[in-house]
């Protein structure tokens, strides 16, 4: 006797572990770029996050009475840890990444029932908890290490993360004291603070003469646009592999770019629209976070609406809110709207609404 099953009867071959593997692989160029510009702290945070995530996942699985191998083998928790590790300052204290990872895995994932049940992106849950709870540690970024007189070595990075001092006894502010005005903020932080205090366009251009910016009449920031470019290349790779769909990142970036351009045309003073696109977590969020298949919209039209909503919220937070970046908050707020978006963008069923047929 044949076993009756519902359609569809074919398998796409896109196993969860394979999807996660391709996403992790696509993140490698950006990870190595971050290490090159910001030091070994990025690598140490990544290793620490992955170790804590695996332990937290194993603990949660044991408490739920599930089979550990089936959960750990899909690499989803490794991807969550890696996303969180590259999102925080590279020399943040070790307990920052531990708390964030535990919140991401336990509160962002398993409290809802595990992978596929979570309504919010787990890594962004962990990141937002850290940003709200520990704003000082989460905003203590350093400039590109080649601008420092004594760039931290691997041993210095380990010492800074676990003790707050280098092997020679220097703190992070002491290492960066020679770089004027940029030791505690990203370029987006500096631009937002400067713009709030100086409304004149001529004054604003003094900002881009700071060492962290490339100068020569441009407001691209050293290190940051290279990292965003690496995320863009990784995202294009994922689209070509059909691991993610193009609608969400294109809608998000296009919406933000159009709004930022309108702001510039109407007399607003800020970083240029192109520089905004290649600053902060824009490319990272567009291709690696907003496209999460569990928490993003699943309908073709819904993907465009969802991406546009993320772009709109990011613009509002960056230009009119208190946070200089806002990508994480924009994605989480948009995750809340996914059920509503999917409900109103469902494809019409074949034959639905044809005259003479019952609907």
Secondary structure by P-SEA (a helix, b strand, c coil): cbbbbccccccccccaaaaaaaaaaaaaaaaaaaaacccaaaaaaaaaaaaaaaaaaaaaaaaacccaaaaaacaaaaaaaaaaaaaccccccaaaaaaaaaaaaccccccccccccccccaaaaaaaaaaaaccccccccccccccccccccaaaaaaaacccccccccccccccccccccccccaaaaaaaaaaacccccccccccccccccccccccccaaaaaaaaaaaaaaaaaaaccccaaaaaaaaaaaaaaaaaaaaaccccccaaaaaacccccccccccccccccccccaaaaaaaaaaaaaaaaaaacccccccaaaaaaaaaaaaaaaaaaaacccccccccccccc
